[in-house]
Amino acid sequence: MNFLRGVMGGPSAGPQPSGADTIQKLCDRVASSTLLDDRRDAVRALKSLSKKYRLEVGIQAMEHLIHVLQTDRSDSEIIGYALDTLYNVISNDLEEEEQEENSAKQVDDLGSQFTEIFIKQQENVTLLLTLVEEFDFHVRWPGVKLLTSLLKQQGPQVQQIILVSPMGVSRLMDLLADSREVIRNDGVLLLQQLTKSNAAIQKIVAFENAFERLLDIITEEGNSDGGIVVEDCLLLLQNLLKNNNSNQNFFKEGSYIQRMKPWFEVGDDNCGWSAQKVTNLHLMLQLVRVLVSPTNPPGATSSCQKAMFHCGLLQQLCTILMATGVPADILTETINTVSEVIRGCQTNQDYFASVNAPSNPPRPAIVVLLMSMVNERQPFVLRCAVLYCFQCFLYKNQKGQGEIVSTLLPSTIDGNSVSAGQLLCGGLFSTDSLSNWCAAVALAHALQENGTLKEQLLRVQLATSIGNPPVSLLQQCTNILSQGSKVQTRVGLLMLLCTWLSNCSIAVTHFLHNPANVPFLTGQIAENLGEEEQLVQGLCALLLGISIYYNDNSLENYRKEKLKQLIEKRIGRENFIEKLGFISKHELYSRAAQKPQPSFSSPDHMMFDHEFTKLVKELEGVISKAIYKSSEEDKKEEEVKKTLEQHDNIVTHYKKVIREQDQELEELKQRISTLTSQNEQLQATVTQQVSQIQQHKDQYNLLKVQLGKDSQHHNSHGDTLQMNGLQTEEVSKLKEELEEWKNKHELLQGQLKEKDSVIEKLNSSQLEMGATEQSLQSSRFGGLEHSNELQKELEMLRSQIQLQAAEISKLQMENQKLQVMNTAADPMLGDSGGTAATSSELEARLEQEIKELKSQIKALSEEKESLKQQLDSSTSTVAILQDKNSRLEREVAESKKEQDDLLVLLADQDQKISAQKMKLKDFGVAVEDEDDTESGDQGDEDEDGDEEEQDENAAVCYQEN
């Protein structure tokens, strides 16, 4: 009871004694009653008293209520009463009229203390997770509310218990699929509390398909036109995605960015935005910014930016940006969102540069935004958002920087329209200090890390007043700086000058060429001014240090050594370094260095730019060292710089050469692999052709054997033919047929000559391919292993070519012998004077034609050998092989066809010869062999006598017939 008295704070704050006694009796009934109805009624009574007597019920009844949850799970009604009672005890969400003004802190302490008591036994939280799984509404809903209250009171402890509980998070994810909207909506609130600042639980919830379910709920509720449920879902999505790279990547790869586009499809009628719609759209824009935040890894941000462009989300945001009737806070947040979507992404930046405002005439969106930035009547947060958008547009965008600077150059100024450059110059020299600062920072971003544009900006000339000559932009900036304007204006101009002169020796020379600049800077640094001016002094010291560090000593009066002596005499080195350190020690400098977006509580705090803080951090150390360096050290440093530049040029040259050699080597490897594969294919083709030629040889040998058998068969039947008579008409027919055979013989002779010409062409192509082979071998450079293997194969193929060339010459000699035999046989056809001579001549010519046909077959086989030779030699070069491979295949096919035709012709001739011999034998004419014909030429007289006897015998046989 000491705890009770301490919390209640005295008798006046405590309940009446009757109430305490009632609670005690009810607790006794819950603990001791055996009937379920009695226990249920007692728990119901405790529930009704729990709001008014929260402390007493919590102290006396919590243990009994937990016991009811463990033992009476079969009765959903008593479980529901027990859960509601515990919720009333633990939760701090009480009615306002039930809270006293001085007891707010006590209420918070009560909820936290009761929660600590409940979760002290981890089994209680596990039991609660089990009850949440129940489908009964009277159990599930109060269980969800109780668990949510526990997470609000002791979030990290309850998160850890749920995380180690088996399937703890998965059980809670099922709440999003509940068809009862009350449970589903409270489930969203429960997951909000569960996922706060716990990356492990955030990942588990995301991989339990939370994105899909939440986006479905948002779509069902009407996107931005939905109610409080959409707001709760968006808050849960922010918990899951903010500072969680794993979930962001999962969200992008799941194509959920594409489902965000309908959120921003606002109608043309933008009047009458409800407060809930403004809240929903504001959270939706923040969710987009979470995915493309500059603090995310660059790769993840870039991929999300590209996805937003390809799905049309950026285009939809630009539509809202240029729409009318949009609330100011939504317009400001839309500008910030578009800024981060295009930041550092060239594609998105190019698209944004092409967006035009719906005005007459149309103006680029950038120009319209800059008009708002330099307009002092616009809200401060809106002007900051426009500046951030302009900075993001120029971030790592040299093309955009060039377009902005080009609007300032004399050759591109258009007098009929307002350009971005004119707006920046107007803001730079206006009477509003905030416009001066914004324009100076915007122009500095146009020069960021771009030495070419820094030099081009020196050409800009401004007409200050009528009748006076124009002055350069650089000179006008220094003139305004020396006029003693507001601190914010001078800070902006000094930041612009420091950015402009850094890493640009030509700009430093132009700045030092004005004799008033250096005395003004030294005077500002040397004075002892108040705290407000210390920031200006530090920036002046930085500008003077840049003029020394990037000085190329082209001006004799302002060389590095003379400027250092000037600092030593008028300021002092230690004093100069101290004033330079004022910048980084300033509170506003630390704020600006935290994040790229300009966020200031008031216009007076708008002093530093995020990118400028990076420049200060880079130059502060090197300027301090440069001030203390002697002239000899400067010379050595310059020599080292030149040597390093030469070394870098040499390294760059060799890198380029190595890159080219790598490309050539890769091409050679590809060519070798191609040649190897082609060589293998051609080897397979050659093997196939060799097998085909071998088959043709076998067929030819078989035909040759068959022809020899047929000639022997014809000789064996020669004697029987002499028994038949010879008719004059049939003899004349035989003579006509002999003439036909003579013509065919001449035709075959012509074909033989054509084949000889083909053989000569093949020999000449063989020589050409040998020369090509030598040239290819000389062209292959590199000593690669594949080329050596190919060279060995070429040597083997060359030896085969030589063997085949010897065979061709041998066959040509045999061909010449056959031609001599043909010329010797031709006169024999005209020397015969009688029937016997005619028959012998016929026999001789027929035999000769058979030999010619055999020689023709040999010539065909030789042609096949030459084709094989041509195929073997074709491997020497890929171009020749590819060109002649198809031709060789056609020639082989033609030779096959010709051989088949000749075989058919030979068969026909054999049949005709046998028929003629049979007819001659029928007429009684002696058909002799070739040897008999040759011996018959030596004894013509004996043959004449024999012929007369044969004529008489034939006449007698005729008469008998």
Buried (B, 14 or more C-beta within 10 A) or exposed (E): EEEBEEBBEEEEBBBEEEBBEBBEEBBEBBBEBEEEEEBBBBBBBBBBBBBEBBBBBBBBBBEBBBEBBEEBBEBBBBBBBBBBBBBBBBBBEEEEEEEEEEBEEBBEEBBBBBBEBBBEEBEBBBBBBBBBBBEEBBBBBBBBBBBBBBBBBBBEBBBBBBBEBEEBBEBBBBBBEBEBEEBBBBBBBBBBBBBBEBBEBBBBBBBBEBBEBBBBBBBEBEBBBBBEBBBBBBBBBBBBBBBBEEBBBBBBEBEBBBBBBEBBEBEEEBEEBEEBBBBBBBBBBBBBBBBBBBEBEEEBBBBBBBBBBEBEBBBBBBBBBBBEEBBEBBBBBBBBBBBBBBBBBEEBBBBBBEBBBEEEEEBBBBBBBBBBBBBBEBEBBBBBBBBBBBBBBBBBBBEBBBBBBBBBBEEEBEEEEBBBBBBBBBBBBBEBBBBBBBBBBBBBBBBBBBBEBBBBBBEBBBEEEEEEEEBBBBBBBBBBBBEEBBBBBBBBBBBBBBBBBBBBBBBBBBBBBBEEBBEBBBEBBBEEEEEEBBBBBBBBBBBBBBBBBBBEBEEEEBBBBBBBEBBEEBBBEEBBBBBBBBBBEBEBBEBBBEEBBBBBEEBEBBBBBBBBBEBBEEBBEEBBEBBEBEEEEBEEEEEEEEEEEEEEEEEEEEEEEEEEEEEEEEEBEEEBEEBBEBBEEBBEBBEEBBEBBEEBEEBBEEBEEEBEEBBEEBBEEBEEBBEBBBEEEBBEEBEEBBEEBBEBBEEBEEBBEEBBEBBEEBBEBBEEBBEBBEEBBEEBEEEBEBBEEBEEBBEEBBEBBEEBBEBBEEBBEEBEEBBEBBEEBEEBBEEBEBBBBBBBBBBBBBBBBBBBBBBBBBBBBBBBBBBBBBBBBBBBBBEBBEEBBEEBBEBBEEBBEBBEEBBEBBBEBBEBBBEBBBBBBBBBBBBBBBEBBEEBBEEBEEBEEBBEEBBEBBEEBEEEE
